């Protein structure tokens, strides 16, 4: 029977020493207990931190809305929106401001308001924001940028309600820039995908004239 030769400098094996492997492999109840306690404490700290952050956001939102309501100048309002762009309440204020700016002949400011809303909006609100921004860009003589936003709109989740109008506007803006084939294709897509939409009948009339 062969015996293992100890490495140089290592102590000679003691055959009478107890085997500790089985005991060391078991969980130490104290370690398990303190691990659980630590996890509970960390979870509590996370909840407290989240609630503190939520309370801070609510306070900032209240202060922002208080100042915004008192401000009558639309350009100043836009500045307030840009300064508080991370607040969820900004979306709800940026959309009507964009519409007002568009109606009063300020497409540059309107585009900024709509794009600011688009940064945080989702679903139908995102569709509205992108439609408004595209219209504002088109009025600035930027049909390429407008079409790019509309093409984004037709692929975003939750914007289905805005897609028929987006395709109609795409056709209109492409026609302005001289892309007759692209304009016709957008109308055909509108009719094929959204035949029951009120905009489909308008697309049909435009196709008959093209």
Secondary structure as GFF3:
##gff-version 3
##sequence-region A 1 210
A	DSSP	alpha_helix	21	24	.	.	.	ID=ss1
A	DSSP	alpha_helix	29	70	.	.	.	ID=ss2
A	DSSP	alpha_helix	74	83	.	.	.	ID=ss3
A	DSSP	alpha_helix	89	103	.	.	.	ID=ss4
A	DSSP	alpha_helix	107	120	.	.	.	ID=ss5
A	DSSP	alpha_helix	123	139	.	.	.	ID=ss6
A	DSSP	alpha_helix	143	153	.	.	.	ID=ss7
A	DSSP	alpha_helix	160	176	.	.	.	ID=ss8
A	DSSP	alpha_helix	180	193	.	.	.	ID=ss9
A	DSSP	alpha_helix	198	209	.	.	.	ID=ss10
###
